[in-house]
Amino acid sequence: MTKQPQFFDQSSSLNLPGLAGKVCVITGGAGIIGQALCRGLVANQIRTAILDINPESASRLAQKLESETGVRCIGVEADVLSRDSLEQAKKIIETKLGQVDFLINGAGGNSPKATTHHESYSRDQAGDLADIKIERGTFFDLDQAGFRFVFDLNFMGTLLPSQVFGEEMARRGNGSIINISSMNSFRPLTKIPAYSAAKASINNFTQWLSVHLAPVGVRVNAIAPGFFLTDQNRFLLTDKENGEPTLRGKKIINNTPMGRYGEPENLQGAVLFLLSDLSSFITGVILPIDGGYSAYGGV
């Protein structure tokens, strides 16, 4: 049995250089993973702007974290698919917190509308080809709007905030951007082609932008989480009736050497390290945080 790690609470700090007093914007900050990252940020004295399309959730979380830690934290409404919305959020953040030093592109997710019903395509070989009935829910009848929404939410929802908040970093000559990739960017998972394609695009974009901004001192990296239970994937990994792992969930656990799903708090250390001065010569990296999934060949 793998020993469970100790996580941050509001009194914990890694004391990494270059974090205390800085300002970080995190998109999708009110989500399950975003909340864990926010707790790690404020625990290390980083003033935090929680951007979310749900302003009530963002403000509620910000108020809770600030009251518990004394570290300035604000919730701001923003749509990562709207540059105008992001520009408005930027004005609010600069007024209330000051210049932005860090950006975490945490907004993203999947949707059943961009998911195939089966892991692979098959057909009934018993009849003539002309009589074969193709079952709905295959790649060939994926909803175009659903596919585009998932791709845009993950990829464009990373590109646009990087433009809005990265420009001032580039002009100032310092800053750090962290994108959220995924293990299926390296090894595409069945059923979720839009999400897989978007995360693979984030890897390429992370490396491209890291080269583009390196001469002016802005670092761009990404983390690639393995399997974490979130609101977006719970319908695929757990039975909605009894909460037990689905067949797909069991396959994931069996192929993760550490034998469990990740906890959102498992992402804190890597993110804080990549933001800190300890990683000042690291850029263009996509760091797996996956319990060994990417190292395992299945036998």
LINVENJO-V74519 format. One record per residue. N is the residue number from 0. PSI is psi in radians with two decimals (NA if undefined). OMEGA is omega as a letter, one per 30 degrees, with the letter a starting at -180 (999 if undefined). Layout:
# LINVENJO-V74519
<<N & PSI & OMEGA> <N & PSI & OMEGA>>
This chain:
# LINVENJO-V74519
<<0 & 2.24 & l> <1 & 2.30 & l> <2 & 2.31 & l> <3 & 2.35 & a> <4 & 2.88 & l> <5 & 2.35 & a> <6 & 2.97 & l> <7 & 2.52 & l> <8 & -3.05 & a> <9 & -0.09 & l> <10 & 0.04 & a> <11 & 2.58 & l> <12 & 2.48 & l> <13 & -0.25 & a> <14 & 0.69 & l> <15 & 2.48 & a> <16 & 2.50 & l> <17 & 0.26 & a> <18 & -0.83 & a> <19 & 2.26 & l> <20 & -0.13 & l> <21 & 2.91 & a> <22 & 2.23 & l> <23 & 2.37 & l> <24 & 2.27 & l> <25 & 2.07 & l> <26 & 2.65 & a> <27 & 0.47 & a> <28 & -0.27 & a> <29 & -0.03 & l> <30 & 3.09 & a> <31 & -0.89 & l> <32 & -0.70 & l> <33 & -0.72 & l> <34 & -0.74 & l> <35 & -0.72 & l> <36 & -0.68 & l> <37 & -0.72 & l> <38 & -0.68 & l> <39 & -0.63 & l> <40 & -0.91 & a> <41 & -0.52 & l> <42 & -0.38 & l> <43 & 0.44 & l> <44 & 0.52 & l> <45 & 2.11 & l> <46 & 2.28 & a> <47 & 2.31 & l> <48 & 1.99 & a> <49 & 1.88 & l> <50 & 2.34 & l> <51 & 2.65 & l> <52 & -0.29 & l> <53 & 1.67 & a> <54 & -0.54 & a> <55 & -0.78 & l> <56 & -0.72 & l> <57 & -0.78 & a> <58 & -0.67 & l> <59 & -0.80 & l> <60 & -0.76 & a> <61 & -0.79 & l> <62 & -0.71 & l> <63 & -0.83 & a> <64 & -0.71 & a> <65 & -0.68 & a> <66 & -0.54 & a> <67 & -0.46 & a> <68 & -0.41 & a> <69 & 0.00 & l> <70 & 2.31 & a> <71 & 2.27 & a> <72 & 2.29 & a> <73 & 2.62 & l> <74 & 2.35 & a> <75 & 2.31 & l> <76 & 2.36 & l> <77 & 2.49 & l> <78 & 2.00 & a> <79 & -0.12 & l> <80 & 0.12 & l> <81 & 1.99 & l> <82 & -0.67 & l> <83 & -0.75 & l> <84 & -0.73 & l> <85 & -0.66 & l> <86 & -0.71 & l> <87 & -0.72 & l> <88 & -0.69 & a> <89 & -0.73 & l> <90 & -0.75 & l> <91 & -0.77 & a> <92 & -0.79 & a> <93 & -0.59 & l> <94 & -0.72 & a> <95 & -0.55 & a> <96 & -0.41 & a> <97 & -2.93 & a> <98 & 2.58 & a> <99 & 2.24 & l> <100 & -0.59 & a> <101 & 2.61 & l> <102 & 2.23 & l> <103 & 2.04 & a> <104 & 1.47 & a> <105 & -0.17 & a> <106 & 2.44 & l> <107 & -2.97 & l> <108 & 3.11 & a> <109 & 3.07 & l> <110 & 2.52 & l> <111 & -0.46 & a> <112 & -0.23 & l> <113 & 0.45 & a> <114 & 2.32 & l> <115 & 2.70 & a> <116 & -0.68 & a> <117 & 2.78 & l> <118 & -0.52 & a> <119 & 2.81 & a> <120 & 2.36 & l> <121 & 2.82 & l> <122 & 2.74 & a> <123 & 1.99 & a> <124 & 0.02 & a> <125 & -0.49 & a> <126 & 3.14 & l> <127 & 2.65 & a> <128 & -0.66 & a> <129 & -0.37 & a> <130 & -0.04 & a> <131 & 2.29 & l> <132 & 2.06 & a> <133 & 2.11 & a> <134 & 2.43 & l> <135 & 2.77 & a> <136 & 0.29 & l> <137 & 3.11 & l> <138 & -0.62 & a> <139 & -0.29 & l> <140 & 0.47 & l> <141 & 2.48 & l> <142 & 2.12 & a> <143 & -0.74 & a> <144 & -0.69 & l> <145 & -0.73 & l> <146 & -0.82 & a> <147 & -0.67 & l> <148 & -0.82 & a> <149 & -0.75 & l> <150 & -0.82 & a> <151 & -0.72 & a> <152 & -0.74 & a> <153 & -0.79 & a> <154 & -1.00 & l> <155 & -0.53 & l> <156 & -0.13 & l> <157 & -0.73 & a> <158 & -0.83 & a> <159 & -0.83 & l> <160 & -0.57 & l> <161 & -0.63 & l> <162 & -0.84 & a> <163 & -0.82 & a> <164 & -0.33 & a> <165 & -0.42 & a> <166 & -0.78 & a> <167 & -0.60 & l> <168 & -0.78 & a> <169 & -0.71 & l> <170 & -0.62 & a> <171 & -0.47 & l> <172 & 0.39 & l> <173 & 2.75 & l> <174 & 2.94 & a> <175 & 2.32 & l> <176 & 2.31 & l> <177 & 2.15 & l> <178 & 2.73 & l> <179 & 1.84 & l> <180 & -2.58 & a> <181 & 2.71 & l> <182 & -0.54 & a> <183 & 0.05 & l> <184 & -0.47 & l> <185 & -0.69 & a> <186 & 1.59 & a> <187 & 2.34 & l> <188 & 2.62 & l> <189 & 2.76 & l> <190 & -0.42 & a> <191 & 1.15 & a> <192 & -0.62 & a> <193 & -0.82 & a> <194 & -0.77 & l> <195 & -0.79 & a> <196 & -0.71 & a> <197 & -0.75 & a> <198 & -0.62 & l> <199 & -0.66 & l> <200 & -0.62 & l> <201 & -0.68 & l> <202 & -0.86 & a> <203 & -0.74 & l> <204 & -0.69 & l> <205 & -0.81 & a> <206 & -0.72 & l> <207 & -0.85 & a> <208 & -0.56 & l> <209 & -0.69 & l> <210 & -0.72 & a> <211 & -0.64 & a> <212 & -0.11 & a> <213 & -0.72 & a> <214 & -0.37 & a> <215 & 0.21 & l> <216 & 0.27 & l> <217 & 2.15 & a> <218 & 2.50 & a> <219 & 2.06 & l> <220 & 3.06 & l> <221 & 2.70 & l> <222 & 2.59 & a> <223 & 1.54 & l> <224 & 2.59 & l> <225 & -2.18 & a> <226 & 1.99 & l> <227 & 2.36 & l> <228 & 2.15 & l> <229 & 3.04 & l> <230 & -0.45 & a> <231 & -0.49 & a> <232 & -0.03 & a> <233 & -0.60 & a> <234 & -0.37 & l> <235 & -0.49 & a> <236 & -0.29 & a> <237 & 2.56 & l> <238 & 2.16 & a> <239 & -0.31 & a> <240 & -0.77 & a> <241 & -0.04 & l> <242 & 0.02 & l> <243 & 2.72 & l> <244 & 2.42 & l> <245 & 3.04 & l> <246 & -0.69 & l> <247 & -0.73 & l> <248 & -0.72 & l> <249 & -0.69 & l> <250 & -0.69 & l> <251 & -0.85 & a> <252 & -0.73 & a> <253 & -0.39 & a> <254 & 0.15 & l> <255 & 1.90 & a> <256 & -0.57 & l> <257 & -0.09 & l> <258 & 0.45 & a> <259 & 2.87 & l> <260 & 2.70 & l> <261 & 2.66 & l> <262 & 2.47 & a> <263 & -0.59 & a> <264 & -0.33 & l> <265 & -0.28 & a> <266 & -0.27 & a> <267 & -0.87 & a> <268 & -0.78 & a> <269 & -0.74 & a> <270 & -0.79 & a> <271 & -0.69 & l> <272 & -0.80 & a> <273 & -0.44 & l> <274 & -0.48 & a> <275 & 2.96 & l> <276 & -0.28 & l> <277 & -0.39 & l> <278 & 0.51 & a> <279 & -0.27 & l> <280 & 0.36 & l> <281 & 2.09 & l> <282 & 2.62 & a> <283 & 0.31 & a> <284 & 2.43 & l> <285 & 1.89 & a> <286 & 2.02 & l> <287 & 2.38 & l> <288 & 1.51 & a> <289 & 0.21 & l> <290 & 0.37 & l> <291 & 0.06 & a> <292 & -0.78 & a> <293 & -0.26 & a> <294 & -0.15 & a> <295 & 2.25 & a> <296 & 0.01 & l> <297 & -0.15 & l> <298 & NA & 999>>
